[in-house]
């Protein structure tokens, strides 16, 4: 069975400022583009049975700059719908909701088409993605290029944990993580990896 590699897209203006970014399709910053390019040495020696990205530009562009080809997009890899908290930082939300935490407290409804999602909603999307890539993992490694909160929930579901346990897995921009198996049980094999330019 192959490994499931997870790539969080490179930095955007809002990821740098801590603003929740779901459907707002921001480009990568110059630093984000460099982060994506720096993934090439980590990925170049692997052959992938499937390469799947979120449909959002920041994920697709990260995949391109990381040297990935033969990509398909999957709308279920979209970031958590933050509803009324799109573009808002945690600190700003906590001014009116002290102690608010995304993974336990959810989001406020947003504009038409963006009602927001609960951890369970995101978990159902993650489960669908995992089901769709299961057969490809029988053929080799699979790589998903997507978004921080979504990939954290997907990791929890891969490990058999509740969606809200995605809170346990901090995930930085422009990194590669690897989910694998040991004795036929799901494990995290690598997390938040970056290329060491000094090596």
TIDOVO-891274 format. One record per residue (C-alpha): residue in one letter; x, y, z. Coordinates in nm, 2 decimals, padded with zeros to 4 digits, always signed. Layout:
<kebas>
KEBA  rest      c1      c2      c3
KEBA     A       X       Y       Z
...
</kebas>
This chain:
<kebas>
KEBA  rest      c1      c2      c3
KEBA     X  +00.00  +00.00  +00.00
KEBA     X  +00.13  +00.35  -00.09
KEBA     X  +00.17  +00.65  +00.13
KEBA     X  -00.07  +00.94  +00.13
KEBA     X  +00.12  +01.27  +00.11
KEBA     X  -00.04  +01.60  +00.21
KEBA     X  +00.08  +01.93  +00.09
KEBA     X  -00.05  +02.25  +00.24
KEBA     X  -00.04  +02.53  -00.02
KEBA     X  +00.22  +02.81  +00.01
KEBA     X  +00.17  +03.13  +00.20
KEBA     X  -00.09  +03.38  +00.10
KEBA     X  -00.15  +03.73  +00.23
KEBA     X  -00.42  +03.60  +00.46
KEBA     X  -00.24  +03.29  +00.59
KEBA     X  +00.04  +03.52  +00.68
KEBA     X  -00.19  +03.76  +00.87
KEBA     X  -00.40  +03.48  +01.03
KEBA     X  -00.72  +03.56  +00.85
KEBA     X  -00.95  +03.26  +00.79
KEBA     X  -00.94  +03.19  +00.41
KEBA     X  -01.19  +02.95  +00.25
KEBA     X  -01.35  +03.05  -00.08
KEBA     X  -01.16  +03.38  -00.12
KEBA     X  -00.92  +03.27  -00.39
KEBA     X  -00.60  +03.46  -00.30
KEBA     X  -00.28  +03.41  -00.49
KEBA     X  +00.04  +03.29  -00.33
KEBA     X  +00.27  +03.56  -00.20
KEBA     X  +00.63  +03.57  -00.34
KEBA     X  +00.73  +03.38  -00.02
KEBA     X  +00.45  +03.13  -00.08
KEBA     X  +00.58  +03.07  -00.43
KEBA     X  +00.93  +03.01  -00.30
KEBA     X  +00.78  +02.77  -00.04
KEBA     X  +00.61  +02.57  -00.32
KEBA     X  +00.93  +02.56  -00.53
KEBA     X  +01.13  +02.44  -00.23
KEBA     X  +00.91  +02.12  -00.22
KEBA     X  +01.06  +02.00  -00.55
KEBA     X  +01.35  +01.81  -00.39
KEBA     X  +01.12  +01.64  -00.14
KEBA     X  +00.88  +01.52  -00.41
KEBA     X  +01.10  +01.47  -00.72
KEBA     X  +01.21  +01.11  -00.64
KEBA     X  +00.85  +00.98  -00.59
KEBA     X  +00.61  +00.86  -00.85
KEBA     X  +00.25  +00.92  -00.77
KEBA     X  -00.05  +00.70  -00.86
KEBA     X  -00.27  +01.01  -00.83
KEBA     X  -00.21  +01.38  -00.78
KEBA     X  -00.52  +01.56  -00.66
KEBA     X  -00.56  +01.93  -00.57
KEBA     X  -00.82  +02.16  -00.43
KEBA     X  -00.98  +02.36  -00.71
KEBA     X  -00.86  +02.69  -00.56
KEBA     X  -00.58  +02.87  -00.73
KEBA     X  -00.34  +02.87  -00.43
KEBA     X  -00.34  +02.49  -00.42
KEBA     X  -00.32  +02.44  -00.79
KEBA     X  -00.03  +02.69  -00.82
KEBA     X  +00.15  +02.52  -00.53
KEBA     X  +00.12  +02.19  -00.71
KEBA     X  +00.26  +02.33  -01.03
KEBA     X  +00.55  +02.51  -00.86
KEBA     X  +00.63  +02.19  -00.67
KEBA     X  +00.68  +02.01  -01.00
KEBA     X  +00.37  +01.79  -00.99
KEBA     X  +00.20  +01.69  -01.31
KEBA     X  -00.11  +01.50  -01.42
KEBA     X  -00.32  +01.67  -01.16
KEBA     X  -00.70  +01.65  -01.11
KEBA     X  -00.90  +01.87  -00.89
KEBA     X  -01.16  +01.75  -00.63
KEBA     X  -01.41  +02.00  -00.48
KEBA     X  -01.41  +01.80  -00.16
KEBA     X  -01.05  +01.92  -00.10
KEBA     X  -01.18  +02.28  -00.06
KEBA     X  -01.09  +02.45  +00.27
KEBA     X  -01.34  +02.45  +00.56
KEBA     X  -01.62  +02.69  +00.49
KEBA     X  -01.58  +02.96  +00.75
KEBA     X  -01.91  +03.12  +00.69
KEBA     X  -01.93  +03.46  +00.85
KEBA     X  -01.57  +03.43  +00.97
KEBA     X  -01.42  +03.45  +00.62
KEBA     X  -01.13  +03.70  +00.63
KEBA     X  -01.15  +03.73  +01.01
KEBA     X  -00.87  +03.64  +01.25
KEBA     X  -00.92  +03.43  +01.56
KEBA     X  -00.83  +03.73  +01.78
KEBA     X  -01.11  +03.93  +01.62
KEBA     X  -01.37  +03.65  +01.66
KEBA     X  -01.27  +03.62  +02.03
KEBA     X  -01.35  +03.98  +02.10
KEBA     X  -01.72  +03.89  +02.07
KEBA     X  -01.69  +03.51  +02.15
KEBA     X  -01.42  +03.48  +02.42
KEBA     X  -01.25  +03.15  +02.41
KEBA     X  -01.38  +03.07  +02.06
KEBA     X  -01.21  +02.77  +01.90
KEBA     X  -01.29  +02.66  +01.54
KEBA     X  -01.27  +02.28  +01.61
KEBA     X  -01.52  +02.29  +01.89
KEBA     X  -01.73  +02.60  +01.85
KEBA     X  -01.80  +02.61  +01.47
KEBA     X  -01.86  +02.93  +01.27
KEBA     X  -02.13  +03.19  +01.22
KEBA     X  -02.34  +03.17  +00.90
KEBA     X  -02.20  +03.37  +00.61
KEBA     X  -02.34  +03.51  +00.28
KEBA     X  -02.55  +03.32  +00.04
KEBA     X  -02.39  +02.99  -00.06
KEBA     X  -02.16  +03.00  +00.25
KEBA     X  -02.35  +02.88  +00.55
KEBA     X  -02.03  +02.76  +00.72
KEBA     X  -01.93  +02.41  +00.82
KEBA     X  -01.91  +02.21  +01.14
KEBA     X  -01.61  +01.98  +01.21
KEBA     X  -01.85  +01.69  +01.12
KEBA     X  -01.93  +01.85  +00.78
KEBA     X  -01.56  +01.88  +00.70
KEBA     X  -01.51  +01.53  +00.83
KEBA     X  -01.77  +01.39  +00.59
KEBA     X  -01.58  +01.56  +00.30
KEBA     X  -01.25  +01.42  +00.42
KEBA     X  -01.41  +01.07  +00.44
KEBA     X  -01.52  +01.10  +00.08
KEBA     X  -01.17  +01.20  -00.03
KEBA     X  -01.01  +00.91  +00.15
KEBA     X  -01.26  +00.66  +00.00
KEBA     X  -01.19  +00.79  -00.35
KEBA     X  -00.81  +00.76  -00.32
KEBA     X  -00.82  +00.42  -00.15
KEBA     X  -00.79  +00.22  -00.47
KEBA     X  -00.51  +00.44  -00.60
KEBA     X  -00.31  +00.38  -00.27
KEBA     X  -00.32  +00.02  -00.37
KEBA     X  -00.12  +00.12  -00.68
KEBA     X  +00.13  +00.35  -00.51
KEBA     X  +00.17  +00.69  -00.34
KEBA     X  -00.11  +00.95  -00.37
KEBA     X  -00.05  +01.32  -00.30
KEBA     X  -00.32  +01.58  -00.20
KEBA     X  -00.25  +01.95  -00.23
KEBA     X  -00.50  +02.15  -00.02
KEBA     X  -00.55  +02.36  +00.28
KEBA     X  -00.45  +02.37  +00.65
KEBA     X  -00.77  +02.31  +00.84
KEBA     X  -00.91  +02.06  +00.59
KEBA     X  -00.59  +01.85  +00.58
KEBA     X  -00.59  +01.85  +00.96
KEBA     X  -00.94  +01.70  +00.97
KEBA     X  -00.85  +01.46  +00.70
KEBA     X  -00.55  +01.34  +00.90
KEBA     X  -00.77  +01.28  +01.20
KEBA     X  -01.01  +01.08  +00.99
KEBA     X  -00.73  +00.88  +00.83
KEBA     X  -00.62  +00.78  +01.19
KEBA     X  -00.97  +00.69  +01.29
KEBA     X  -01.02  +00.99  +01.51
KEBA     X  -01.32  +01.23  +01.53
KEBA     X  -01.30  +01.53  +01.29
KEBA     X  -01.25  +01.78  +01.58
KEBA     X  -00.92  +01.60  +01.67
KEBA     X  -00.77  +01.78  +01.37
KEBA     X  -00.70  +02.04  +01.64
KEBA     X  -00.40  +01.82  +01.74
KEBA     X  -00.21  +01.86  +01.41
KEBA     X  -00.06  +02.20  +01.35
KEBA     X  +00.02  +02.24  +00.98
KEBA     X  +00.24  +02.51  +00.83
KEBA     X  +00.22  +02.65  +00.48
KEBA     X  +00.44  +02.51  +00.21
KEBA     X  +00.50  +02.18  +00.39
KEBA     X  +00.48  +01.81  +00.31
KEBA     X  +00.34  +01.55  +00.55
KEBA     X  +00.31  +01.17  +00.50
KEBA     X  +00.05  +00.94  +00.62
KEBA     X  +00.14  +00.57  +00.61
KEBA     X  +00.08  +00.24  +00.78
KEBA     X  +00.27  +00.03  +01.02
KEBA     X  +00.16  -00.33  +01.08
KEBA     X  -00.15  -00.25  +00.86
KEBA     X  -00.25  +00.03  +01.10
KEBA     X  -00.26  +00.40  +01.00
KEBA     X  +00.03  +00.62  +01.13
KEBA     X  +00.18  +00.96  +01.07
KEBA     X  +00.52  +00.89  +00.91
KEBA     X  +00.64  +01.26  +00.86
KEBA     X  +00.48  +01.59  +00.95
KEBA     X  +00.55  +01.95  +00.84
KEBA     X  +00.85  +01.86  +00.64
KEBA     X  +01.05  +02.12  +00.45
KEBA     X  +01.36  +02.09  +00.24
KEBA     X  +01.67  +02.18  +00.43
KEBA     X  +01.86  +02.42  +00.20
KEBA     X  +02.17  +02.38  +00.41
KEBA     X  +02.21  +02.01  +00.35
</kebas>
